[in-house]
Amino acid sequence: MKKQAKKKKYPAFTLVEVLVVLVIICVLVILFVPNVGKQKELADKKSNEALTTLVENQIKIYELEFPEEKGSAVTLKLSQMETLGYITKEQRTRYEATLP
């Protein structure tokens, strides 16, 4: 009698199955990555709009508390507002970057 070689069965994936999964993942990444870039741009735009609204509201509050400063230049108001704690240095810098 001949001895039959025992076949060891390992639970594993075939090469084709692994390649199919990799292709599916690649397609999903290709579809997802451009949307992430668009979302970042949209978030930056909304952040700038919110900052502008915040600083303009703080300017109005400052003008109500200091009516003698109503006609002064915006940059002068911003420096005084930063000194008095109405806005932070970062907010002032970002807002000045949006000014024409």
C-alpha positions in Angstrom: 0.0 0.0 0.0 1.1 3.4 -0.9 0.9 6.1 1.8 -1.1 9.0 0.7 0.5 12.4 1.4 -1.6 14.3 3.9 -2.6 17.7 2.5 -2.4 20.4 5.1 -5.2 22.9 4.7 -4.4 26.4 5.9 -7.1 28.9 6.1 -5.7 31.6 3.8 -6.7 33.9 1.0 -5.8 33.3 -2.6 -3.7 35.8 -4.6 -6.8 36.7 -6.7 -8.8 37.5 -3.6 -6.1 39.8 -2.2 -5.7 41.6 -5.5 -9.5 42.2 -5.7 -9.5 43.7 -2.2 -6.5 45.9 -3.1 -8.2 47.1 -6.3 -11.4 48.0 -4.4 -9.4 49.9 -1.7 -7.5 51.8 -4.5 -10.8 52.8 -6.2 -12.2 54.0 -2.9 -9.1 56.1 -2.1 -9.2 57.6 -5.6 -12.8 58.6 -5.0 -12.2 59.9 -1.5 -9.0 61.9 -1.7 -10.2 64.8 -4.0 -13.2 65.3 -1.7 -10.9 65.7 1.3 -9.1 68.6 -0.5 -12.4 70.3 -1.3 -13.6 70.0 2.3 -10.3 71.6 3.6 -10.8 74.5 1.3 -14.4 74.9 2.4 -13.4 74.7 6.1 -10.7 77.4 5.5 -13.2 79.7 3.8 -15.8 79.3 6.6 -13.1 79.9 9.2 -12.1 83.1 7.5 -15.7 84.3 7.3 -16.3 83.5 11.0 -13.1 85.4 12.0 -14.2 88.4 9.9 -17.6 88.4 11.6 -16.1 88.1 15.0 -13.5 90.9 14.6 -16.1 93.2 13.0 -18.5 92.6 16.0 -15.6 93.3 18.4 -14.9 96.6 16.5 -18.5 97.6 17.0 -18.4 96.8 20.7 -15.1 98.7 21.0 -16.7 101.7 19.2 -19.6 101.7 21.6 -17.3 101.7 24.6 -14.9 104.2 23.1 -17.0 106.6 20.9 -14.1 109.0 20.5 -12.3 106.3 18.5 -15.1 105.9 15.9 -13.3 107.7 13.1 -9.8 106.3 13.6 -8.2 103.9 11.2 -9.0 100.2 11.4 -5.4 99.1 12.0 -5.1 101.6 14.9 -8.3 100.2 16.4 -7.1 96.7 16.0 -3.8 97.4 17.9 -5.7 99.1 20.7 -8.3 96.3 20.7 -5.5 93.7 21.0 -3.9 95.7 23.9 -7.2 95.8 25.7 -8.0 92.1 25.1 -10.9 92.4 22.7 -9.0 90.2 20.2 -5.9 88.0 20.2 -2.7 88.7 18.2 -3.5 85.7 15.9 -7.0 87.1 15.2 -5.6 90.5 14.4 -2.9 89.1 12.1 -5.4 86.9 10.2 -8.0 89.7 9.9 -5.4 92.2 8.6 -4.4 89.7 6.0 -8.0 89.8 4.7 -8.1 93.6 4.5 -7.7 95.1 1.0 
